[in-house]
Amino acid sequence: MRLIKLYNLKDEQPIYINVEQIGHIYEVDDKWEYGKIETPKHSVVGVTTHNNGGFKVLETTKQIIKLMGESKGI
């Protein structure tokens, strides 16, 4: 198993994702409502074991891909 540590957008708490189960990664731009940023730019990481749309994380897709490359098996 290869885990990477990412930070949840909502509360900035760490979450650990198994690299071997990542199904998709994409970035989402700032969401503006009433002239202010409601949701800041973030990435979504979806895993093949859940159908929940993915985890919203602070890291960019480039950072996530770098972490995936650097991860080592447990």
Phi, psi and omega in degrees: 000137179240114182254146170237149180260122177236169181242128181298134180298320187295310186233008178058025176275147180289144171229151182244126183244134175283115183303324184289350181246010178286127180258329178202154176219132173206158180261149178237129179287168175309141175253117182263138173217128178054040174081008177223161180283116179277317178228120181288163178305137181203178175244158176240129178243116179258141179247150185288347182270355181225147178248054184250007180089342176114169179264132177273119185232160183284330185292152176279165178298323179298317178295320181295315179297322177297314178299322179298317179294328182274347185291147179239152180291152179260000000 
